[in-house]
Amino acid sequence: MQYQEFIPSILLQPFVKCYWLLYDVHGSNHDFEKIIPDGSPEMIIHLGSPFEERIDGLVSKQETIFLYGQLFSSIEIRTSLQPKVLGIKFHPFGLSAFTPIPQTELSGKRSLVEEIFPAFPIGEYLEKFHLAETPAALFKKVDSMMLQMLHRRKDFSEDKICKMKAAISRMQKANGNLKIDQLTSSLNMSSRELERKFNRYVGLSPKQLAKIFRLQFALQSESKSELLTHLALEAGYYDQAHFIREFSSIVNERPSDYFALQNELTEKFLLK
């Protein structure tokens, strides 16, 4: 399975983290794999056959194009035989620059792009994407689409999210190990104001996002640590029990069971 990433144009970089393309020309068979929250909403566009998604044992086929709001816990997906899927990964607050919809309304679910961006000519862009002969040409067309979406949002101002961006930056640098009261004090904000901004522009509470950052750091550190206890302490958890409890609540699986499996998709989509 091949995976490529592309950095968007400079005007989009404050909001869009990257574009990615995943494809498999060999038609490999895959079982269901977990995709773990990383704090980033994503737009997914299937240029090949859509993936299947399993929720509570029920399997459904994904739409051709849709948005994942912030995820609270892992999802299970299975790729098609010859997938070609394009992803647009936003910064934690990035999707709010493109739509006025409060991000909490999009969290924890798939949303049709037509509902989030009414009257946008998404069909025209899909045709252009299918005609792109190289990944570079495809990403250039994606850049054009996202710039048009951004320009349509006339009422958005980065000033509204300045402090929140600073808060998220500090949380990321600390790998989620930052007390919320220390954060609000350093930014001269009340915890209530910070919570309100996160709900509006991120779709998660500060504590939820911090837990996701800490878990992502633990997942990236897993190959460097032989013992679960060491991994938990390195990632900033109080002890192994704390790690197991938070891991299980997000991944829906105990860490010992999860690490026993090889997850190709998860490895490609860990937060970097």
ChimeraX attribute file (.defattr): number of C-alpha atoms within 10 A of each C-alpha:
attribute: neighborCount
match mode: 1-to-1
recipient: residues
	/A:1	14
	/A:2	10
	/A:3	14
	/A:4	13
	/A:5	16
	/A:6	16
	/A:7	14
	/A:8	22
	/A:9	15
	/A:10	9
	/A:11	12
	/A:12	18
	/A:13	14
	/A:14	16
	/A:15	21
	/A:16	26
	/A:17	19
	/A:18	19
	/A:19	20
	/A:20	19
	/A:21	22
	/A:22	17
	/A:23	20
	/A:24	16
	/A:25	11
	/A:26	10
	/A:27	13
	/A:28	12
	/A:29	10
	/A:30	13
	/A:31	10
	/A:32	16
	/A:33	20
	/A:34	21
	/A:35	20
	/A:36	24
	/A:37	23
	/A:38	25
	/A:39	26
	/A:40	23
	/A:41	28
	/A:42	24
	/A:43	20
	/A:44	23
	/A:45	22
	/A:46	20
	/A:47	18
	/A:48	16
	/A:49	17
	/A:50	22
	/A:51	20
	/A:52	16
	/A:53	19
	/A:54	17
	/A:55	11
	/A:56	7
	/A:57	8
	/A:58	7
	/A:59	13
	/A:60	12
	/A:61	14
	/A:62	18
	/A:63	18
	/A:64	17
	/A:65	22
	/A:66	19
	/A:67	24
	/A:68	19
	/A:69	25
	/A:70	26
	/A:71	23
	/A:72	21
	/A:73	18
	/A:74	20
	/A:75	20
	/A:76	17
	/A:77	22
	/A:78	19
	/A:79	23
	/A:80	20
	/A:81	18
	/A:82	17
	/A:83	22
	/A:84	22
	/A:85	22
	/A:86	25
	/A:87	19
	/A:88	24
	/A:89	21
	/A:90	23
	/A:91	21
	/A:92	25
	/A:93	27
	/A:94	22
	/A:95	26
	/A:96	22
	/A:97	24
	/A:98	21
	/A:99	18
	/A:100	15
	/A:101	14
	/A:102	17
	/A:103	22
	/A:104	17
	/A:105	14
	/A:106	19
	/A:107	20
	/A:108	18
	/A:109	12
	/A:110	19
	/A:111	18
	/A:112	14
	/A:113	19
	/A:114	15
	/A:115	11
	/A:116	16
	/A:117	15
	/A:118	9
	/A:119	8
	/A:120	16
	/A:121	12
	/A:122	14
	/A:123	11
	/A:124	10
	/A:125	15
	/A:126	18
	/A:127	11
	/A:128	13
	/A:129	21
	/A:130	11
	/A:131	11
	/A:132	14
	/A:133	9
	/A:134	10
	/A:135	16
	/A:136	13
	/A:137	14
	/A:138	17
	/A:139	23
	/A:140	16
	/A:141	17
	/A:142	21
	/A:143	21
	/A:144	13
	/A:145	17
	/A:146	18
	/A:147	16
	/A:148	13
	/A:149	16
	/A:150	17
	/A:151	12
	/A:152	14
	/A:153	14
	/A:154	9
	/A:155	10
	/A:156	16
	/A:157	10
	/A:158	11
	/A:159	9
	/A:160	11
	/A:161	19
	/A:162	10
	/A:163	17
	/A:164	23
	/A:165	20
	/A:166	13
	/A:167	20
	/A:168	22
	/A:169	12
	/A:170	15
	/A:171	23
	/A:172	18
	/A:173	11
	/A:174	16
	/A:175	20
	/A:176	24
	/A:177	17
	/A:178	18
	/A:179	12
	/A:180	18
	/A:181	12
	/A:182	11
	/A:183	20
	/A:184	18
	/A:185	11
	/A:186	10
	/A:187	14
	/A:188	10
	/A:189	14
	/A:190	14
	/A:191	16
	/A:192	10
	/A:193	12
	/A:194	20
	/A:195	18
	/A:196	16
	/A:197	22
	/A:198	25
	/A:199	19
	/A:200	20
	/A:201	24
	/A:202	31
	/A:203	31
	/A:204	26
	/A:205	16
	/A:206	24
	/A:207	15
	/A:208	14
	/A:209	25
	/A:210	23
	/A:211	21
	/A:212	25
	/A:213	25
	/A:214	25
	/A:215	27
	/A:216	23
	/A:217	23
	/A:218	23
	/A:219	21
	/A:220	14
	/A:221	14
	/A:222	18
	/A:223	10
	/A:224	11
	/A:225	13
	/A:226	9
	/A:227	9
	/A:228	16
	/A:229	16
	/A:230	15
	/A:231	22
	/A:232	23
	/A:233	15
	/A:234	16
	/A:235	23
	/A:236	19
	/A:237	21
	/A:238	12
	/A:239	15
	/A:240	14
	/A:241	12
	/A:242	14
	/A:243	24
	/A:244	18
	/A:245	13
	/A:246	18
	/A:247	23
	/A:248	16
	/A:249	14
	/A:250	20
	/A:251	19
	/A:252	15
	/A:253	16
	/A:254	16
	/A:255	17
	/A:256	10
	/A:257	8
	/A:258	15
	/A:259	13
	/A:260	8
	/A:261	9
	/A:262	10
	/A:263	15
	/A:264	12
	/A:265	20
	/A:266	14
	/A:267	12
	/A:268	14
	/A:269	14
	/A:270	15
	/A:271	18
	/A:272	8
